[in-house]
Amino acid sequence: MDASAAEVIDGYRIRSHLQTGQTSQVYEVVELSSNRHFAMKMLLPETARSSEHRQMLFHEAEVGKALTHPNIIRIVKISRSKSLPYFVMEYFPSGSLRTRLLAKDMTFIHEHLHSIVKQTATGLAFMNASGWVHRDVKPDNMLVNAAGDVKLIDFAIAYKIPTGLAKMFHGKKRAMGTRSYMAPEQIRGQPLDGRTDIYGFGCTCFELVTGRPPFTGSDATNLLHKQIADIPPKPQMFQPNVTDEFAALILQMLAKKKEGRPKDFHEVLMAVRNMRVLKTTPKTEQ
């Protein structure tokens, strides 16, 4: 069953198509009983019966549902229907930071940068403290509206930090993530914790400041090798307006060994609280 052909699904009227990914699509919907707007994420018809894709969709929904925080997208309903699995989340009318970067809207990003950094770090601090590693921190998974409010999305590969006995039997994990933002321990399939997200956040902050990620490669293998072995360039090389303090924090977050990074996002927040991230802040036209 294709959602575009169905006007109403379980009491939700399809209003508009928001985006299509590799395995899923997102629609704006209206709940008929309350007239409230939500977003509905469902698998594409060709992936709806795949057990792996269903599992990832439900995992994303369950993790999101367990995390109630102003900077994390709120999940309100999960349907495990055989033909049309989906979940419903709050409707946050905005694009991702990736959309802004692709549009080269650096004035907007830099105007809101301090707030974006603090809000994202706050959401990730809560997620890590709740026992989860996001594992895919990148501009694509950070929604930001015109006021600069941030919501973290996409928990499809979120990883539960092992505790107690599970810690002792922690074997090598399959490397999952997005190459430009993966920490060395993530690439190697080693044990992960909140500092893995700090590395992805460091890559993201580098890109939000400079317009490019810290590492680019000629191919996937070359890029992963650079993440593991190369020293990242100084952000000031690409953006002289960044303060030395914030550039130093970004490079600390990009430490190859997780012991060299801030110990958690609370430490990141303490550092940025009174820090100027840019020497001069641009203003977007109203």
matplotlib code that plots the C-alpha trace (Angstrom):
import matplotlib.pyplot as plt

x = [0.0, 1.4, 0.6, 0.3, -2.7, -4.4, -6.0, -6.5, -4.4, -5.6, -7.3, -4.5, -5.2, -2.1, -1.6, 1.8, 4.9, 8.0, 10.8, 11.8, 14.9, 16.5, 14.0, 11.3, 9.3, 7.9, 4.5, 2.8, -0.5, -3.5, -5.1, -8.8, -9.9, -7.9, -7.0, -3.4, -0.5, 2.0, 4.7, 4.4, 7.4, 6.7, 8.7, 8.5, 6.3, 9.3, 10.9, 7.8, 8.1, 11.8, 12.4, 15.7, 14.1, 11.1, 13.4, 15.3, 12.1, 10.7, 14.0, 14.2, 10.6, 11.2, 14.4, 12.7, 9.7, 11.8, 13.6, 11.4, 13.4, 12.8, 15.7, 14.7, 11.8, 8.8, 7.4, 3.7, 2.5, 4.0, 2.1, 3.6, 1.2, 2.4, 1.6, 2.3, 4.5, 5.0, 5.4, 4.0, 6.1, 5.6, 5.5, 8.5, 8.2, 11.8, 14.7, 17.8, 21.2, 22.3, 19.6, 21.1, 24.6, 23.7, 22.0, 25.2, 23.1, 26.1, 24.8, 21.8, 24.0, 26.5, 23.9, 22.4, 25.6, 26.1, 22.5, 22.6, 25.7, 24.2, 20.8, 22.4, 24.8, 22.0, 19.9, 22.9, 23.8, 20.3, 20.4, 23.8, 22.8, 19.7, 22.1, 22.1, 24.8, 23.1, 25.9, 24.9, 25.4, 25.6, 23.9, 21.3, 20.0, 19.6, 16.4, 16.5, 13.6, 13.7, 14.0, 17.0, 15.3, 16.9, 15.5, 17.6, 16.1, 16.9, 17.7, 17.7, 21.3, 21.2, 23.2, 22.5, 25.6, 26.2, 26.2, 26.9, 27.5, 26.8, 29.9, 32.1, 30.8, 30.9, 32.3, 33.2, 30.3, 29.6, 30.8, 27.7, 27.4, 28.2, 31.8, 32.5, 31.4, 32.5, 34.9, 37.9, 36.5, 33.2, 35.1, 37.0, 33.9, 35.2, 33.1, 31.2, 30.1, 29.0, 32.4, 31.7, 28.9, 31.2, 33.5, 30.5, 29.5, 33.1, 32.9, 29.5, 30.7, 33.7, 31.4, 28.9, 31.9, 33.7, 31.1, 33.0, 33.7, 37.2, 38.1, 37.3, 38.6, 39.0, 37.0, 35.3, 38.5, 40.6, 38.1, 37.9, 41.7, 41.9, 39.4, 41.6, 45.0, 45.1, 45.4, 42.4, 43.1, 42.6, 39.1, 40.8, 42.3, 38.9, 37.1, 39.2, 36.1, 36.1, 37.5, 40.6, 38.7, 35.9, 38.4, 40.4, 37.3, 36.4, 39.9, 39.6, 36.3, 38.1, 40.8, 41.6, 41.5, 38.2, 40.2, 41.5, 37.9, 35.7, 34.4, 30.8, 28.4, 28.0, 31.7, 31.2, 28.3, 30.3, 33.0, 30.7, 28.4, 30.5, 32.5, 32.3, 32.2, 32.7, 34.6, 31.8, 28.2, 26.4, 22.7, 20.2, 17.9, 14.4]
y = [0.0, 3.4, 6.3, 8.8, 6.8, 6.6, 9.7, 8.6, 6.1, 5.1, 8.4, 10.5, 12.4, 12.7, 16.4, 16.7, 14.8, 16.0, 13.8, 10.4, 8.5, 5.3, 3.1, 5.4, 8.5, 11.2, 12.9, 15.8, 14.4, 15.8, 13.8, 13.9, 13.6, 16.7, 18.6, 18.6, 18.3, 15.6, 13.9, 10.3, 8.2, 5.0, 2.4, 2.6, -0.1, -2.1, -2.2, -2.5, -6.3, -6.4, -7.6, -5.6, -2.4, -2.9, -3.6, -0.4, 1.7, 0.3, 0.7, 4.4, 4.9, 3.1, 5.0, 8.3, 7.4, 6.7, 10.1, 13.1, 16.3, 19.7, 19.1, 15.6, 14.9, 13.5, 10.1, 9.8, 6.5, 3.4, 1.1, -2.4, -3.1, -5.8, -3.9, -0.3, 0.0, 3.6, 5.9, 9.4, 12.2, 15.8, 18.1, 20.5, 22.6, 23.1, 21.8, 20.2, 21.9, 19.9, 21.8, 25.1, 24.0, 22.9, 26.3, 27.9, 29.8, 30.4, 33.7, 32.0, 29.2, 31.6, 34.0, 31.0, 29.0, 29.5, 28.5, 25.6, 24.2, 24.5, 23.0, 20.1, 19.4, 19.6, 17.0, 14.7, 15.0, 13.8, 11.0, 9.8, 10.1, 7.9, 5.2, 5.7, 6.7, 8.4, 7.0, 9.3, 12.9, 15.0, 18.1, 15.9, 14.7, 18.2, 20.0, 23.8, 26.2, 29.9, 30.9, 28.6, 26.0, 22.5, 19.0, 15.8, 13.1, 9.6, 7.1, 4.1, 3.1, 4.4, 2.1, 1.0, 1.5, -1.9, -2.0, -4.7, -8.1, -7.0, -4.8, -7.9, -9.8, -6.8, -8.1, -6.3, -4.5, -3.9, -0.4, 1.7, 5.4, 8.1, 8.1, 11.8, 11.8, 8.5, 8.3, 6.0, 3.5, 3.4, 2.6, -0.2, -1.7, -1.1, -0.3, 3.0, 5.6, 9.2, 10.4, 8.7, 11.2, 14.0, 13.1, 13.3, 16.6, 17.9, 17.0, 18.7, 21.9, 22.0, 21.9, 24.5, 26.9, 26.3, 24.9, 21.7, 18.6, 18.2, 15.2, 14.5, 11.4, 10.3, 7.2, 5.5, 3.7, 6.8, 8.8, 6.2, 6.0, 9.8, 9.7, 7.1, 8.5, 12.1, 15.2, 17.5, 20.9, 24.0, 25.5, 28.9, 27.8, 27.8, 30.4, 33.1, 34.4, 31.5, 32.2, 30.4, 29.0, 27.4, 26.1, 24.5, 22.9, 21.5, 20.0, 18.5, 16.9, 15.4, 13.7, 10.3, 8.6, 9.1, 9.7, 13.0, 14.3, 16.1, 13.3, 14.0, 16.7, 18.4, 19.2, 20.5, 22.7, 24.1, 25.1, 26.8, 28.5, 31.7, 31.2, 33.3, 30.9, 33.6, 36.9, 38.7, 37.4, 38.1, 39.1, 37.6, 40.0, 40.0]
z = [0.0, -0.9, 1.4, -1.5, -2.7, 0.7, 2.0, 5.5, 7.5, 11.0, 11.6, 10.1, 6.8, 4.5, 3.9, 2.1, 1.2, 3.2, 2.1, 0.8, 2.0, 0.8, 2.7, 4.0, 3.4, 5.6, 5.3, 7.1, 8.4, 10.3, 13.1, 12.4, 16.0, 17.1, 13.9, 15.1, 12.6, 12.9, 10.8, 9.8, 8.8, 7.0, 5.0, 1.2, -0.3, -1.5, 2.0, 4.1, 4.4, 4.9, 8.5, 8.7, 7.6, 9.8, 12.8, 12.2, 11.8, 15.1, 16.9, 15.8, 17.1, 20.4, 21.2, 20.3, 22.4, 25.4, 25.1, 26.1, 25.7, 24.1, 21.7, 20.6, 18.2, 20.1, 19.0, 19.7, 18.0, 16.5, 14.1, 13.4, 10.5, 8.2, 5.0, 6.2, 9.2, 10.4, 13.4, 14.1, 15.5, 16.4, 13.3, 13.3, 10.2, 9.2, 7.2, 8.5, 8.9, 5.9, 3.8, 5.1, 4.3, 0.8, 0.2, 1.5, 4.1, 6.3, 7.5, 9.2, 10.6, 12.0, 13.4, 15.4, 15.9, 19.6, 20.3, 17.8, 19.5, 23.0, 22.1, 20.2, 23.0, 25.5, 23.6, 23.2, 26.9, 27.8, 25.2, 26.5, 30.1, 29.2, 28.1, 24.4, 21.8, 18.8, 16.5, 13.6, 14.7, 11.6, 10.1, 8.3, 11.7, 13.2, 12.3, 12.8, 12.3, 11.3, 15.0, 15.4, 17.5, 17.2, 17.3, 17.0, 14.7, 13.3, 16.0, 13.5, 14.5, 18.1, 20.3, 23.9, 26.1, 27.7, 31.5, 34.1, 32.7, 29.2, 29.4, 30.0, 27.0, 24.6, 21.3, 18.1, 16.6, 12.9, 12.0, 11.3, 10.8, 8.2, 7.1, 7.4, 11.0, 12.4, 15.3, 15.0, 17.6, 15.6, 12.4, 14.2, 15.8, 19.3, 22.4, 22.1, 24.6, 24.7, 23.5, 20.2, 19.7, 20.8, 17.9, 15.4, 17.0, 16.6, 12.8, 12.7, 14.5, 12.1, 9.1, 10.6, 11.1, 7.8, 5.4, 5.0, 7.1, 8.6, 6.4, 2.8, 0.9, -2.7, -1.8, 1.2, 2.3, 2.0, 4.1, 6.9, 7.0, 7.4, 10.3, 12.0, 11.2, 10.0, 12.2, 11.5, 10.0, 12.1, 11.5, 11.2, 7.9, 6.3, 8.5, 10.1, 12.0, 14.4, 17.8, 18.9, 22.0, 19.9, 17.3, 20.2, 21.6, 18.1, 17.8, 21.3, 20.3, 17.3, 19.3, 17.9, 21.3, 23.1, 26.3, 24.7, 24.1, 26.6, 29.0, 28.2, 26.7, 30.1, 29.8, 26.3, 27.6, 30.4, 27.9, 25.4, 28.0, 28.2, 25.1, 21.9, 19.0, 16.3, 16.5, 14.8, 14.4, 11.2, 11.1, 8.6, 6.8, 8.3]

ax = plt.figure().add_subplot(projection="3d")
ax.plot(x, y, z, "-o")
ax.set_aspect("equal")
plt.show()
